[in-house]
């Protein structure tokens, strides 16, 4: 019984669910940890997985999060996140 409860919690807990493979899992990369630390607190991974943007659009969104919502990223961290997002979540029309 306890094993079933632990398994259910592990499968539904957001941190555990991110470790799953599948359509919502994020590929490894330099920006993956920053994305998890800075973005996934407010943006569920399932929602983020649906976004497709150009690097310029990601930069606009990131700048908005920094100036309007207090996200703290150094300029070099911002570039790492932008490169990562542009690589894995690019607009299909590019």
C-alpha positions in Angstrom: 0.0 0.0 0.0 2.7 2.5 1.0 4.6 1.6 -2.2 1.6 2.5 -4.3 1.3 5.9 -2.6 5.0 6.7 -3.0 4.9 5.7 -6.7 1.7 7.8 -7.2 3.4 10.8 -5.6 6.6 10.3 -7.6 4.7 10.1 -10.9 2.6 13.2 -10.2 5.1 15.5 -8.4 6.3 18.2 -10.8 10.0 17.7 -10.0 9.7 14.0 -10.6 7.6 14.4 -13.7 10.3 16.5 -15.3 12.6 13.6 -15.2 10.3 11.5 -17.4 11.1 11.0 -21.0 8.4 11.9 -23.5 7.0 15.0 -25.2 7.3 17.3 -22.2 10.8 16.3 -21.1 13.5 18.9 -21.9 16.6 17.8 -23.8 19.9 18.1 -21.9 22.0 21.2 -22.7 23.7 24.1 -21.2 20.5 26.0 -20.7 18.4 23.2 -19.2 19.4 23.9 -15.6 18.9 27.6 -15.9 15.5 27.0 -17.6 14.5 24.8 -14.7 15.7 27.2 -12.1 14.4 30.5 -13.6 11.4 29.6 -15.8 9.7 26.4 -14.6 8.8 28.0 -11.2 6.1 29.9 -13.0 5.7 28.2 -16.3 4.7 24.5 -16.2 6.8 22.3 -18.4 3.7 21.1 -20.2 2.9 24.7 -21.2 6.5 25.6 -22.1 6.7 22.5 -24.3 3.9 23.9 -26.6 5.8 27.2 -27.3 7.6 27.6 -30.6 9.3 30.9 -31.1 12.2 32.4 -33.0 15.3 33.5 -31.0 14.1 37.1 -31.3 10.7 36.2 -29.9 12.4 34.3 -27.0 14.6 37.3 -26.3 11.5 39.6 -26.1 9.8 37.2 -23.7 12.9 36.8 -21.6 13.5 40.5 -21.5 9.9 41.0 -20.4 10.3 38.4 -17.6 13.5 40.2 -16.4 12.1 43.8 -16.5 8.5 43.1 -15.6 8.6 40.1 -13.3 11.9 40.3 -11.6 13.6 37.2 -13.1 17.3 37.5 -12.2 19.7 36.5 -15.0 23.1 37.8 -15.8 23.6 38.8 -19.5 25.7 35.6 -20.1 23.0 33.4 -18.4 20.3 35.1 -20.6 22.4 34.3 -23.7 22.7 30.6 -22.6 18.9 30.4 -22.0 18.2 32.1 -25.3 20.5 29.8 -27.2 19.0 26.7 -25.5 15.4 27.8 -26.2 16.1 28.8 -29.8 17.7 25.4 -30.4 15.0 23.2 -28.8 11.9 25.4 -29.1 12.3 27.2 -32.4 9.5 28.3 -34.6 8.8 25.6 -37.2 8.7 28.3 -39.9 12.5 29.0 -39.5 
